[in-house]
Amino acid sequence: MNRFKASKFRHTEARLPRREAWIGGIRAGSVTSCGNHVKASCRWIAFNAEAAGVLGIVPLECEDGGKRTVSQLCCHSDVVTDFDFSPFDQLLLATGSADETVKVWRLPESGQDMPSGAGLTLGPRGGPVDMLQFHPTADGVLASGMGKQVTVWDVGQQQPLTALDPHGDQLQSLAWKPDGRLLGTSCKDKKLRIFDPRASPAASQSVPGHEHNKDSRLLWMGSSDCLISVGFSQMREREVKLWDTRRFSGAMLTVALDTSPGAAIPLYDADTGLLVLAGKGENLLYCFEVAPAQPALTQVTQCRTEGSTRGLATVPRLALDVMACEVLRVLQLTDTALVPVSYLVPRKSTQDFHEDLFPDCTGTLPASGAQAWWAGDSQQVRRVSLHPARRPTETFSSPVIACTRLQAADTGPTNTNTGPTDTDADRSEGSGYSSPSSLASPSSAATSLSASIGPSSGFVSSPSQKSLQSILGPSSRFRHAQGRVLHRDTHLTNLRGLSLTTPGECDGFCANHQRVALPLLSAGGQIAILELSKPGRLPDAAMPTIQNGVAVSDLSWDPFDPWRLAVAGEDAKIRLWRIPKGGLQETLCEPEAVLQGHTEKIYSIRFHPVASDLLVSSSYDMTVRIWELSAGREALCLRGHTDQIFSLAWSPDGKKLATVSKDGRLRLYEPRRSPQPQQEGPGPEGSRGARLVWVCGGDYLLVSGFDSRSERRILLYRAQALPEGPLSVLSLDVAPSTLLPFYDEDTSVVFLTGKGDTRVFLYEVTPEPPYFLECNSFASNEPHKGFVFLPKTVCEVREVEFARALRLGQSTLEPVAFHVPRVKKEYFQDDIYPPTRVWWEPALSGSAWLAGEDGQHRRASLRPADMTPVSEAPKEAPARKFVPASVYLEEKSDEQKKEELLGAMVARLGNRDDPLPQDSFEGVDEDEWD
C-alpha cells in the first residue's frame, strides 16, 4: 500500500516573484564551464560576473526591506570556472579558475567591504580548475576537478590528501555522497565512477553512463545508495537516469526529456525528493518528484521564466520561509537579474508549522575535521529542526582562515574608532577593500575594479567616471543593442519541404536585398526562389522552382547581379541560374552556364567582393579554384591543403584569400602571385568544423571553431602574422553546430550563431585589447535552421537599425532587426552610420583583376535628405534648477553684493539673542513631581 501512497508534494507550485523582488541591475558573465555559475549560502549569493576573474556578491536577504547592493570580488587572473560555499561556515567561499589555482575567501558580515585578497591559495596543479565541492560532513575538506583528475584537499594545511586515478577523458561533474564516504564523477568518456578516497585512489565502481559525450551531471539522492545523472542519449535527447550503486550494472530508470541542445543543470533536494532541471540558455524550469523505490520520476510542475537561464542554484533549507510552506527556493541567473523562484505546497493554514513538509534538516556544525575524517571518522552532521521556535542559533566559523575583522581602506583623515585591522591581510595582500557597487554597467560610478587584475587584486573606490572607465576597460557603444523580430506582416509563412541536410559548410540558404533562395528536400536538388517584396502565407499548391538536377551543397547570390544565383552541387559542378525579372514564374530546368573542373564534391562558393564575374570554390579534392564567369573558365587553382577545407573568405579589398581546414591550419593566399599559401598558422583544435571572416579593415582574421573539449570559441589573428597564433581566444558555450560569423564592417560588430541555435551572440571587435567587447545577445523561442544577414542598405536608419537578418524557422522566414536605443531618433546617427561601401557596383571587371589591377568601392552616405546628423544637432543648455546669481546681482556694486550675501547668511543662522523654542514650553509645578 505504501508504494501507491499519494505524495504530499504532488501539488507543489512554482511561484515567480514580482520584478521588485528580483535582484536586478547585474551583468552576468558568459563563462563556459561545468559549474552552475551561481551558488548561495544562508548569508550570501555569488555568481559569475561579466568581467573575467570576477564574481558578483549580493546578500541573500535584503536588510530592513531595502534594496540589495551587488558587490564585486576580483578573485583570479583568468575566468572563474566554479565556486562553492562551505556547508558549515556561511562566509567561506572557495573559487577555482582557469589560472590553475583554487582560492578560499572569507566574505564579510553584511554591510562590510569585500576582501582584497584570498585567505589562502591551493595550487597551481598543472591545469585549469574545472569544478569544486566542499565535503558535506568534515570541515576543511575540498574536492577539485582538473582535466582528467580529482584532488581531495586539506584546506587548512593547504596540502592534497589524495589524488584519484586519472579518468579516461575530461571530467564533467563530481559529487560527494551526503554521508561523506564516497565521491561520484561523470566524464566525457561516457562513464560514471564511484570512489572511496580514503580506501583507494582507484574507482571502486564504474559503469557506462549516457551514450553521448556532451555535458553530463551526477547527483546523489541523499545518503541513500541511489544516484541521479543527467546527460544526452545517442540521438542527442536530454535524459535523466536513476541508478542504484548496489546494482550498478545499468540504470534503474531512463526518462527522455526533450531534444534541446543546452546542457541541463540539475538541483536535487533530498528532504523533499524534488528535482529541478533547467537547460542553459532556456527559460523553462522543470520540477520532478523522484521515487527511487518504485522507481519513478513524476513531473510536478514546470515554470516558464522571462529570461534565459545562465545558471541555477538552490537556497539552503535553513533560509526557507517555512511558515509560507516554501519547501524549495531556486535562484535563476539570467543576463541581467537573479530571479528567486519559490516552490510552495498549498495548505489551508499558514499560521502553523507543518512538520510533515519540513523534517529535520542537516545542521551547520561539522561532524569532524579534515584530519579526523581522513583517519576514518565517519560521524554524521547533527540534524536540526526548521521550526522557527526550535531553530538553532549557533553559528560556525571555520578555523581554516582566521576570523578577523576586515577594515575598509580609508583615504581621508584617520578615524581612531575603526577598531583592529586585519594584520595578516595587510601584510600579505595589502589593505584596500571594495565598497559595494552595482554590476549594472561600466558607467556605475560607486566603485570599480582595482587597476591590477592579478591573483590578489581587489576593488577600490573610483574617484571619477573617467578613472572607472580606465580601470574597467572599454565597453562597446553597441552593448545595449536590441534584436527584435519584425511584424508578422513582413514574414513569409507556410514554408514546406525545406532541406535540412545541407552540409555544415553551407549557411542553409542565401538572400540578397530582393529575394531568397531556399534548398528543398525534394529529389533533384530543387531550390525555391521567394521575393522579399511579397511577404505573407505561401500557397499550399506547388510553386515553380529551380531544378538543379543534383543535391545542393552550397549556393550564393552574385552581389553585382541580383538575378544571378550560383549553385554548387554534389556532382562537383557549379551551375549559374538567372532569375527572370519579376521573380520565378515557371520552373527553371536549364542553367545559364555550368562550370566544371573539380573532381570531388564542392564544399563552398564565394563571389569576389570587388571584381565582377569572379567566383571561388573549394572541394573535397583539396583544391581552391577561381572561376572567370564571363569566359566560363577556370582561371586559377590554389593548392597546399592536406585535409577538408572548412571555410574560405576573400579579404575586403579582394587581394587575398584565407582558408581554414580540418588539419587545424589557417592559410593565406595571394592568388595572383602563387598557387601555394603565402602564410600558414595554427587554427582551432578539433575536426568538427570552423568558419572565418576578415575584420577590422582586413588587418585581422576572426575564426570560429571548437577546442579539444568541444566548446565553441572564437579566435582573433593578425593577418600578417598567422604563424604567431591567435591574439585572443574567447570561449562561448557548448553546442554541436559551428558558429557562423557575420561581420558588419561599418560598426565592427560580429554576429555569431549556429544552425539549430536559439541565440545570436554579438561582439564588437577592436584591434586593441581586450579585442572582444560583449554586447546584448538576441534569443528566440525556438531553434533556427539558418540565420542570414541582408545588405546594409535595407536597414531603417530612422529607427537606428544597424543590421537586419532573416531567421529561418520550421516553416517561417522572419526578418530580425538589430537596433541601438537612442533618445534623439529624429537625427541621423552619423556615429553609427559612417559612409558605407557601394557594394552593388563592381570596382573593376574580373578580367582586369586577373590581369593584376586592383580597385576599391566608392562609399555613400545612408543619411536621408530630410535628416540632420546628430553631430550637427544644436547643443541644448542644461536646465537650471535655481535662478543664477547674475540675474539679481548683475547691476549691484561689490559692497551691495557683500551686504546682501551677509544678510542672507545671518537670516539663515538666526539671531543669537532669540529665545530657543523650548524656552516657551510650559512645564509642571514642583509639587507635582513624586
DOLOBA-301970 format. One record per residue (C-alpha): x negated, y, z; residue in one letter. Coordinates in pm, whole numbers, plus 50000, padded with zeros to 5 digits. Layout:
      c1      c2      c3   type
       X       Y       Z      A
...
//
This chain:
      c1      c2      c3   type
   50000   50000   50000      M
   49715   50235   50078      N
   49599   50211   49721      R
   49910   50385   49593      F
   49939   50642   49870      K
   50012   50989   49735      A
   49723   51231   49767      S
   49764   51543   49978      K
   49558   51734   49721      F
   49771   51646   49415      R
   49946   51987   49427      H
   49625   52188   49462      T
   49649   52522   49281      E
   49366   52727   49130      A
   49420   53091   49211      R
   49237   53367   49024      L
   49193   53689   49220      P
   49280   54037   49101      R
   48997   54224   48934      R
   48949   54429   49251      E
   48827   54113   49426      A
   48568   54036   49155      W
   48206   54118   49218      I
   48164   54332   48910      G
   47906   54562   48759      G
   47642   54291   48720      I
   47434   54181   48422      R
   47383   53807   48435      A
   47084   53651   48265      G
   47095   53405   47977      S
   46838   53164   48116      V
   46833   52819   47956      T
   46763   52570   48233      S
   46903   52272   48420      C
   47019   52491   48709      G
   47367   52615   48792      N
   47248   52982   48770      H
   47441   53080   49085      V
   47429   52949   49446      K
   47591   53056   49773      A
   47523   53022   50146      S
   47753   53138   50424      C
   47586   53480   50402      R
   47459   53548   50051      W
   47521   53476   49682      I
   47221   53452   49446      A
   47242   53448   49065      F
   47017   53479   48762      N
   46987   53845   48664      A
   46917   53977   48316      E
   46550   54060   48375      A
   46308   53766   48366      A
   46198   53651   48710      G
   46474   53843   48889      V
   46766   53721   49100      L
   47071   53926   49188      G
   47163   53903   49557      I
   47506   54000   49690      V
   47681   53936   50026      P
   47935   53654   50025      L
   48185   53866   50217      E
   48221   54242   50199      C
   48191   54422   50529      E
   48473   54644   50659      D
   48666   54591   50337      G
   48411   54796   50144      G
   48258   54729   49805      K
   47980   54473   49789      R
   47649   54608   49668      T
   47426   54400   49445      V
   47055   54395   49528      S
   46771   54265   49317      Q
   46497   54027   49425      L
   46194   54006   49199      C
   46079   53651   49251      C
   45842   53538   48977      H
   45633   53650   48683      S
   45843   53431   48450      D
   46209   53324   48431      V
   46370   53176   48742      V
   46482   52829   48632      T
   46655   52711   48953      D
   46706   52807   49317      F
   46871   52668   49628      D
   46979   52784   49974      F
   46885   52584   50280      S
   47189   52394   50416      P
   47085   52498   50769      F
   46922   52842   50760      D
   47170   53059   50570      Q
   46899   53316   50492      L
   46641   53074   50348      L
   46619   53066   49968      L
   46385   52858   49750      A
   46319   52962   49390      T
   46148   52777   49105      G
   46015   52927   48787      S
   45853   52867   48452      A
   45541   53023   48610      D
   45491   52675   48768      E
   45543   52786   49129      T
   45807   52737   49397      V
   45861   53023   49642      K
   46054   53031   49965      V
   46212   53357   50079      W
   46383   53472   50395      R
   46663   53707   50299      L
   46752   53981   50546      P
   47060   54023   50756      E
   47330   54213   50571      S
   47263   54583   50529      G
   46883   54545   50526      Q
   46643   54560   50235      D
   46527   54268   50024      M
   46176   54135   50096      P
   45894   54240   49867      S
   45704   53913   49897      G
   45777   53545   49938      A
   45734   53383   50278      G
   45531   53104   50120      L
   45442   52962   49780      T
   45417   52599   49668      L
   45211   52503   49362      G
   45136   52551   49084      P
   45158   52183   48991      R
   45078   52194   48621      G
   45415   52260   48464      G
   45731   52473   48477      P
   45965   52402   48768      V
   46297   52279   48630      D
   46512   52208   48938      M
   46515   52235   49320      L
   46721   52091   49603      Q
   46679   52111   49982      F
   46709   51792   50185      H
   47060   51751   50338      P
   46956   51631   50688      T
   46592   51734   50752      A
   46480   52096   50775      D
   46182   52197   50561      G
   46205   51916   50301      V
   46246   52022   49939      L
   46258   51820   49615      A
   46141   51980   49292      S
   46156   51851   48936      G
   45882   51950   48691      M
   45887   51799   48344      G
   45896   51422   48397      K
   45811   51414   48769      Q
   45981   51475   49103      V
   45780   51605   49400      T
   45904   51600   49761      V
   45755   51883   49968      W
   45697   51953   50335      D
   45769   52323   50303      V
   45627   52418   50644      G
   45294   52251   50570      Q
   45303   52367   50206      Q
   45198   52017   50102      Q
   45370   51744   49899      P
   45494   51445   50095      L
   45511   51231   49781      T
   45517   51250   49402      A
   45756   50998   49250      L
   45661   50793   48946      D
   45698   50987   48619      P
   46016   50944   48419      H
   46027   50838   48057      G
   46126   51184   47934      D
   46234   51529   48053      Q
   46425   51539   48384      L
   46777   51679   48359      Q
   46902   51666   48720      S
   46820   51543   49069      L
   47041   51498   49374      A
   46981   51394   49736      W
   47228   51150   49885      K
   47405   51341   50167      P
   47271   51099   50429      D
   46919   51193   50318      G
   46795   50841   50246      R
   46797   50824   49867      L
   46734   51052   49569      L
   46907   51013   49231      G
   46794   51153   48896      T
   46916   51174   48537      S
   46675   51200   48248      C
   46661   51270   47878      K
   46563   50905   47820      D
   46935   50831   47892      K
   46866   50657   48225      K
   46988   50712   48579      L
   46738   50628   48854      R
   46763   50582   49231      I
   46457   50643   49450      F
   46384   50577   49817      D
   46100   50830   49852      P
   45986   50706   50191      R
   45960   50344   50078      A
   45800   50371   49734      S
   45733   50626   49459      P
   45883   50381   49209      A
   46254   50379   49128      A
   46441   50118   49329      S
   46721   50104   49071      Q
   46757   50213   48710      S
   47044   50187   48463      V
   47129   50326   48117      P
   47349   50633   48171      G
   47504   50836   47888      H
   47440   50737   47528      E
   47339   51086   47411      H
   47030   51262   47541      N
   47193   51603   47578      K
   47211   51764   47922      D
   47338   51525   48189      S
   47405   51576   48561      R
   47418   51339   48859      L
   47602   51386   49191      L
   47652   51167   49499      W
   48005   51114   49628      M
   47933   51200   49990      G
   47740   50943   50192      S
   47905   50653   50009      S
   47723   50434   49759      D
   47908   50593   49467      C
   47780   50841   49209      L
   47930   51076   48951      I
   47747   51151   48627      S
   47842   51398   48355      V
   47697   51384   48006      G
   47766   51314   47639      F
   47866   50998   47455      S
   47706   50878   47134      Q
   47980   51070   46947      M
   47887   51386   47143      R
   48201   51377   47350      E
   48166   51510   47701      R
   48234   51235   47952      E
   48243   51161   48325      V
   48126   50828   48466      K
   48171   50678   48814      L
   47901   50443   48945      W
   47860   50212   49243      D
   47495   50158   49336      T
   47585   49818   49483      R
   47690   49711   49133      R
   47467   49935   48929      F
   47461   49738   48605      S
   47732   49957   48448      G
   47977   50237   48518      A
   48294   50162   48716      M
   48489   50414   48510      L
   48427   50627   48199      T
   48655   50919   48113      V
   48612   51120   47790      A
   48686   51491   47834      L
   48654   51676   47503      D
   48414   51747   47219      T
   48291   52088   47334      S
   47915   52136   47282      P
   47845   52321   47608      G
   47677   52128   47890      A
   47920   52065   48177      A
   47842   52190   48529      I
   47991   51953   48791      P
   48072   52051   49152      L
   48190   51783   49395      Y
   48336   51833   49743      D
   48304   51513   49947      A
   48558   51616   50213      D
   48844   51660   49965      T
   48725   51434   49681      G
   48777   51721   49434      L
   48554   51752   49128      L
   48537   52083   48939      V
   48390   52090   48588      L
   48312   52386   48365      A
   48126   52400   48035      G
   47857   52662   47983      K
   47989   52930   47751      G
   48353   52827   47806      E
   48640   52978   48003      N
   48816   52664   48125      L
   48773   52511   48474      L
   48888   52151   48519      Y
   48972   52012   48864      C
   48995   51635   48920      F
   49053   51419   49223      E
   48810   51130   49239      V
   48918   50799   49392      A
   48621   50555   49375      P
   48815   50274   49544      A
   49060   50235   49254      Q
   48851   50368   49061      P
   49036   50668   48918      A
   48978   51022   48800      L
   49302   51220   48812      T
   49332   51574   48681      Q
   49481   51800   48947      V
   49479   52134   48769      T
   49297   52339   48511      Q
   49233   52710   48515      C
   49158   52945   48225      R
   48945   53243   48319      T
   48890   53575   48142      E
   48515   53544   48100      G
   48291   53267   47969      S
   48102   53063   48225      T
   47730   53136   48265      R
   47704   52949   48597      G
   47911   52785   48870      L
   47875   52726   49246      A
   48082   52625   49548      T
   48107   52825   49867      V
   48014   52633   50188      P
   48316   52488   50367      R
   48238   52692   50678      L
   48311   53007   50474      A
   48658   52897   50354      L
   48980   53070   50458      D
   49129   52764   50627      V
   49437   52946   50757      M
   49535   53018   50394      A
   49494   52644   50318      C
   49192   52718   50095      E
   49032   52375   50051      V
   48770   52481   49793      L
   48626   52802   49654      R
   48428   52821   49333      V
   48217   53115   49216      L
   48216   53160   48838      Q
   47927   53363   48697      L
   48017   53549   48377      T
   47821   53804   48176      D
   47941   54097   48386      T
   48104   53962   48703      A
   48117   53698   48975      L
   48472   53564   48994      V
   48580   53374   49310      P
   48837   53106   49224      V
   49024   52966   49526      S
   49181   52621   49531      Y
   49479   52621   49768      L
   49712   52346   49886      V
   50064   52493   49920      P
   50207   52446   50271      R
   50521   52590   50422      K
   50339   52722   50724      S
   50016   52920   50702      T
   50022   53007   51072      Q
   49893   52667   51180      D
   49563   52490   51123      F
   49620   52180   50909      H
   49394   51907   51042      E
   49478   51673   50755      D
   49340   51919   50499      L
   49030   52014   50694      F
   48847   51723   50855      P
   48528   51797   51043      D
   48252   51903   50803      C
   47873   51891   50812      T
   47728   52146   51054      G
   47431   52379   51015      T
   47193   52227   51271      L
   46938   51989   51110      P
   46913   51633   51237      A
   46533   51627   51216      S
   46224   51799   51083      G
   46014   51716   50778      A
   45754   51501   50954      Q
   46014   51315   51162      A
   46216   51235   50850      W
   45906   51120   50664      W
   45817   50894   50958      A
   46153   50717   50920      G
   46402   50920   51123      D
   46744   50894   50955      S
   46964   51075   51204      Q
   47267   51247   51057      Q
   47375   51609   51088      V
   47642   51659   51353      R
   47984   51733   51209      R
   48177   52036   51333      V
   48539   52147   51332      S
   48674   52406   51091      L
   48942   52513   51342      H
   48890   52886   51400      P
   48907   52841   51778      A
   48666   52544   51787      R
   48424   52650   51518      R
   48060   52659   51641      P
   47896   52996   51674      T
   47529   52890   51692      E
   47301   52973   51401      T
   46977   52807   51299      F
   46659   52982   51189      S
   46409   52758   51016      S
   46054   52774   51155      P
   45902   52726   50809      V
   45898   53105   50777      I
   45852   53318   51086      A
   46177   53503   51161      C
   46072   53865   51176      T
   46248   54193   51131      R
   46200   54349   50790      L
   46123   54715   50768      Q
   46206   54919   50463      A
   45940   55141   50315      A
   45980   55498   50437      D
   45826   55769   50222      T
   45946   56051   50446      G
   45840   56153   50800      P
   45770   55861   51032      T
   46064   55751   51240      N
   45947   55638   51581      T
   46262   55429   51632      N
   46213   55196   51338      T
   46111   54904   51556      G
   45838   54648   51498      P
   45709   54583   51146      T
   45658   54255   50969      D
   45284   54248   51011      T
   45237   53926   50817      D
   45420   54063   50517      A
   45235   54394   50541      D
   44903   54218   50545      R
   44964   53972   50262      S
   45215   54128   50023      E
   45247   54497   50100      G
   45531   54669   50280      S
   45754   54800   50004      G
   46112   54679   50014      Y
   46401   54743   49787      S
   46720   54923   49857      S
   47043   54762   49734      P
   47106   54852   49375      S
   47353   54785   49101      S
   47278   54543   48820      L
   47536   54713   48605      A
   47292   54870   48365      S
   46940   55012   48344      P
   47091   55357   48398      S
   47167   55282   48763      S
   46955   55532   48948      A
   46970   55395   49302      A
   46664   55169   49287      T
   46450   54998   49032      S
   46210   54716   48976      L
   45859   54758   49101      S
   45615   54858   48834      A
   45448   54522   48875      S
   45650   54219   48782      I
   45388   53985   48924      G
   45439   53691   49156      P
   45460   53910   49465      S
   45618   54222   49323      S
   45927   54372   49482      G
   46159   54671   49446      F
   46104   55030   49546      V
   46333   55326   49522      S
   46327   55518   49197      S
   46287   55896   49214      P
   46439   55968   48876      S
   46617   55826   48576      Q
   46300   55860   48371      K
   46094   55652   48611      S
   46372   55395   48630      L
   46364   55357   48253      Q
   45984   55321   48253      S
   45999   55054   48523      I
   46293   54850   48395      L
   46168   54874   48041      G
   46357   54984   47731      P
   46719   54897   47675      S
   46893   54872   47343      S
   47121   55151   47227      R
   47342   54868   47098      F
   47362   54690   47435      R
   47732   54784   47465      H
   47814   54670   47110      A
   48151   54502   47082      Q
   48270   54245   46832      G
   48639   54205   46759      R
   48845   54007   46512      V
   49036   54242   46283      L
   49413   54243   46250      H
   49583   53931   46117      R
   49687   54124   45805      D
   49324   54104   45690      T
   49293   53725   45740      H
   49300   53454   45477      L
   49501   53165   45621      T
   49619   52815   45528      N
   49275   52713   45404      L
   49285   52342   45337      R
   49040   52073   45235      G
   48725   52262   45339      L
   48398   52074   45312      S
   48233   52023   45650      L
   47940   51823   45514      T
   47722   52095   45365      T
   47355   52048   45462      P
   47208   52228   45762      G
   47004   52447   45526      E
   47329   52591   45384      C
   47536   52859   45562      D
   47854   52667   45478      G
   47997   52931   45245      F
   47892   53262   45091      C
   48053   53601   45042      A
   47991   53937   44880      N
   48187   54259   44920      H
   48459   54137   44680      Q
   48507   53761   44713      R
   48424   53440   44897      V
   48305   53103   44769      A
   48411   52802   44980      L
   48296   52443   44906      P
   48585   52195   44921      L
   48596   51837   45037      L
   48739   51714   44705      S
   48531   51493   44481      A
   48331   51661   44209      G
   48191   51946   44418      G
   48490   52178   44388      Q
   48449   52540   44503      I
   48736   52774   44590      A
   48697   53144   44500      I
   48906   53378   44718      L
   48944   53752   44666      E
   48898   53957   44984      L
   49129   54221   44841      S
   49417   53969   44856      K
   49446   53859   45220      P
   49733   53652   45356      G
   49854   53295   45355      R
   49735   53083   45066      L
   49998   52880   44882      P
   50040   52512   44960      D
   50007   52428   44590      A
   49671   52352   44437      A
   49464   52655   44338      M
   49217   52699   44049      P
   48862   52607   44150      T
   48512   52572   44010      I
   48440   52211   43913      Q
   48070   52188   43990      N
   48052   51820   43898      G
   47833   51715   44197      V
   47835   51784   44571      A
   47723   52135   44668      V
   47401   52167   44869      S
   47381   52550   44868      D
   47539   52848   44694      L
   47471   53222   44667      S
   47619   53532   44501      W
   47399   53746   44278      D
   47356   54077   44470      P
   47341   54275   44143      F
   47623   54094   43963      D
   47921   54028   44195      P
   48082   53795   43935      W
   47786   53552   43912      R
   47757   53259   44152      L
   47455   53027   44174      A
   47527   52673   44299      V
   47262   52414   44388      A
   47375   52053   44352      G
   47258   51721   44487      E
   47156   51625   44132      D
   46855   51863   44152      A
   47020   52114   43916      K
   47124   52476   43964      I
   47439   52589   43788      R
   47529   52952   43725      L
   47900   53032   43716      W
   48068   53353   43603      R
   48395   53453   43768      I
   48637   53633   43532      P
   48743   53989   43601      K
   49043   53989   43832      G
   48947   53663   44001      G
   48970   53295   43923      L
   49296   53231   43732      Q
   49220   52884   43598      E
   48980   52601   43680      T
   48624   52655   43557      L
   48451   52345   43424      C
   48161   52482   43219      E
   47882   52681   43386      P
   47721   52982   43226      E
   47380   52815   43249      A
   47210   52510   43405      V
   46856   52524   43547      L
   46656   52200   43554      Q
   46309   52134   43690      G
   46330   51993   44040      H
   46304   51617   44070      T
   46483   51579   44405      E
   46786   51726   44579      K
   46770   52104   44630      I
   46781   52248   44983      Y
   46847   52617   44940      S
   46854   52902   44688      I
   46794   53276   44734      R
   46821   53568   44488      F
   46538   53820   44472      H
   46623   54131   44681      P
   46477   54390   44439      V
   46449   54248   44087      A
   46741   54127   43878      S
   46770   53779   43724      D
   46528   53611   43966      L
   46619   53313   44185      L
   46407   53098   44417      V
   46488   52739   44515      S
   46339   52475   44748      S
   46377   52100   44708      S
   46310   51755   44854      Y
   46026   51733   44600      D
   45847   51976   44839      M
   45812   52249   44578      T
   45945   52603   44568      V
   46039   52723   44220      R
   46114   53072   44094      I
   46353   53098   43801      W
   46391   53375   43543      E
   46766   53364   43477      L
   46768   53589   43173      S
   46548   53337   42994      A
   46691   53030   43168      G
   46342   52904   43253      R
   46120   52815   43546      E
   45869   53097   43589      A
   45659   52990   43890      L
   45613   52677   44103      C
   45474   52704   44459      L
   45317   52407   44634      R
   45148   52325   44963      G
   45431   52175   45170      H
   45393   51832   45328      T
   45747   51780   45457      D
   46104   51904   45421      Q
   46145   52281   45371      I
   46399   52409   45622      F
   46428   52769   45507      S
   46276   53035   45283      L
   46309   53414   45271      A
   46193   53697   45044      W
   46023   53995   45206      S
   46230   54317   45184      P
   46002   54457   44913      D
   46020   54130   44717      G
   45642   54082   44703      K
   45610   53786   44940      K
   45796   53467   45022      L
   45792   53292   45361      A
   45891   52932   45435      T
   45930   52715   45746      V
   45922   52337   45717      S
   45967   52014   45910      K
   45592   51970   45952      D
   45605   52255   46208      G
   45428   52509   45987      R
   45508   52860   45863      L
   45372   52951   45521      R
   45342   53287   45349      L
   45313   53308   44970      Y
   45236   53584   44722      E
   45394   53402   44426      P
   45243   53613   44151      R
   44889   53564   44285      R
   44871   53197   44377      S
   45089   52885   44396      P
   44923   52799   44728      Q
   45012   52967   45057      P
   44822   53282   45146      Q
   44863   53212   45520      Q
   44975   52930   45746      E
   45067   52930   46113      G
   45236   52717   46380      P
   45616   52717   46364      G
   45881   52592   46605      P
   45844   52245   46754      E
   46067   51954   46670      G
   46228   51840   46349      S
   46589   51949   46400      R
   46592   52248   46170      G
   46474   52608   46155      A
   46554   52939   45983      R
   46354   53255   45924      L
   46419   53617   45832      V
   46198   53924   45781      W
   46240   54201   46040      V
   46102   54544   46131      C
   46046   54668   45778      G
   45888   54345   45658      G
   45598   54355   45904      D
   45730   54071   46121      Y
   45899   53734   46080      L
   46172   53608   46312      L
   46211   53231   46324      V
   46490   53036   46493      S
   46436   52674   46586      G
   46409   52427   46873      F
   46150   52340   47135      D
   46047   51991   47247      S
   46341   51984   47490      R
   46594   52068   47214      S
   46651   52418   47348      E
   46733   52672   47081      R
   46487   52958   47071      R
   46373   53247   46856      I
   46010   53334   46782      L
   45860   53659   46653      L
   45545   53656   46435      Y
   45332   53930   46287      R
   45349   53864   45914      A
   44980   53941   45862      Q
   44867   53715   46149      A
   45059   53386   46125      L
   44763   53173   46244      P
   44766   53359   46576      E
   45106   53212   46661      G
   45417   53392   46789      P
   45402   53727   46967      L
   45712   53643   47169      S
   45934   53341   47230      V
   46286   53364   47371      L
   46490   53056   47472      S
   46865   53093   47428      L
   47064   52777   47501      D
   47102   52406   47428      V
   47318   52321   47126      A
   47286   52083   46829      P
   47317   52330   46542      S
   47040   52551   46408      T
   47079   52922   46477      L
   47149   53116   46156      L
   46993   53464   46179      P
   47126   53773   46005      F
   46915   54088   46034      Y
   47057   54438   45985      D
   46759   54644   45873      E
   46933   54977   45939      D
   46979   54909   46312      T
   46712   54639   46373      S
   46981   54417   46528      V
   46965   54044   46465      V
   47280   53832   46491      F
   47236   53462   46576      L
   47492   53183   46573      T
   47522   52825   46457      G
   47783   52621   46276      K
   48012   52480   46544      G
   47926   52755   46794      D
   48170   52986   46971      T
   47917   53258   47049      R
   47717   53509   46845      V
   47401   53642   47012      F
   47289   54000   46943      L
   46936   54131   46998      Y
   46766   54449   46892      E
   46421   54359   46761      V
   46135   54602   46827      T
   45769   54586   46721      P
   45659   54660   47079      E
   45706   54455   47396      P
   45944   54321   47511      P
   46032   54268   47137      Y
   46388   54140   47204      F
   46644   54374   47369      L
   46963   54188   47455      E
   47299   54330   47353      C
   47653   54219   47427      N
   47732   53889   47259      S
   48053   53804   47075      F
   48256   53498   47176      A
   48552   53334   47005      S
   48807   53093   47144      N
   48729   52810   46902      E
   48417   52699   46716      P
   48349   52846   46374      H
   48248   52642   46070      K
   48049   52929   45931      G
   47967   53293   46004      F
   47854   53507   45708      V
   47786   53881   45709      F
   47905   54125   45445      L
   47711   54416   45292      P
   47678   54734   45497      K
   47899   54932   45262      T
   48216   54755   45382      V
   48174   54891   45739      C
   48422   55151   45864      E
   48188   55429   45976      V
   48477   55631   46126      R
   48512   55353   46384      E
   48134   55337   46439      V
   48127   54989   46286      E
   47770   54886   46207      F
   47822   54527   46087      A
   48103   54311   45956      R
   48115   53935   45916      A
   48355   53666   45801      L
   48427   53389   46050      R
   48539   53057   45900      L
   48768   52863   46133      G
   48952   52537   46093      Q
   49196   52684   45840      S
   49138   53062   45852      T
   48888   53318   45735      L
   48878   53615   45976      E
   48685   53944   45945      P
   48489   54030   46260      V
   48381   54392   46309      A
   48090   54494   46533      F
   48104   54850   46655      H
   47940   55074   46913      V
   48165   55261   47158      P
   48116   55635   47113      R
   48301   55934   47259      V
   48275   56175   46963      K
   48401   55944   46690      K
   48516   56240   46484      E
   48147   56299   46400      Y
   47932   56083   46174      F
   47691   55891   46398      Q
   47374   55952   46199      D
   47158   55788   46467      D
   47329   55457   46386      I
   47366   55508   46011      Y
   47034   55605   45851      P
   47032   55617   45472      P
   47087   55259   45357      T
   46945   55075   45059      R
   47146   55082   44739      V
   47134   54703   44734      W
   47377   54665   44442      W
   47137   54826   44192      E
   46817   54640   44094      P
   46495   54838   44118      A
   46346   54656   43818      L
   46406   54357   43593      S
   46289   54006   43666      G
   46056   54004   43368      S
   45895   54328   43487      A
   45841   54180   43833      W
   45684   53866   43687      L
   45456   54092   43482      A
   45321   54244   43806      G
   45536   54552   43852      E
   45692   54646   44187      D
   45989   54862   44272      G
   46196   54972   44563      Q
   46560   55058   44611      H
   46676   55414   44636      R
   46869   55499   44951      R
   47208   55661   45001      A
   47395   55803   45296      S
   47711   55636   45428      L
   47846   55970   45555      R
   48194   56057   45427      P
   48218   56403   45276      A
   48458   56527   45546      D
   48247   56422   45847      M
   47980   56628   46022      T
   47671   56447   46155      P
   47670   56419   46534      V
   47319   56564   46535      S
   47467   56887   46394      E
   47764   56896   46632      A
   47789   57219   46836      P
   47644   57181   47181      K
   47909   57219   47447      E
   47816   57423   47750      A
   47866   57226   48072      P
   48180   57324   48260      A
   48111   57514   48583      R
   48299   57438   48896      K
   48217   57774   49055      F
   48202   58126   48925      V
   47835   58220   48868      P
   47689   58486   49093      A
   47614   58706   48793      S
   47985   58770   48746      V
   48022   58959   49071      Y
   47664   59077   49131      L
   47565   59195   48784      E
   47630   59569   48845      E
   47519   59595   49206      K
   47186   59721   49338      S
   46944   59488   49515      D
   47039   59638   49855      E
   47410   59581   49790      Q
   47340   59225   49689      K
   47141   59161   50010      K
   47409   59308   50232      E
   47690   59113   50066      E
   47496   58789   50095      L
   47410   58851   50461      L
   47771   58943   50534      G
   47890   58620   50374      A
   47643   58419   50582      M
   47745   58583   50908      V
   48112   58529   50828      A
   48043   58161   50779      R
   47845   58129   51103      L
   48095   58325   51311      G
   48029   58577   51590      N
   47827   58450   51885      R
   48043   58657   52123      D
   48367   58499   52002      D
   48522   58266   52260      P
   48496   57896   52197      L
   48821   57714   52115      P
   48807   57509   52433      Q
   48796   57827   52644      D
   49164   57885   52567      S
   49272   57536   52673      F
   49490   57514   52985      E
   49368   57269   53248      G
   49529   57129   53566      V
   49524   57257   53923      D
   49260   57126   54158      E
   49517   56970   54389      D
   49646   56755   54104      E
   49318   56555   54096      W
   49315   56238   54306      D
//
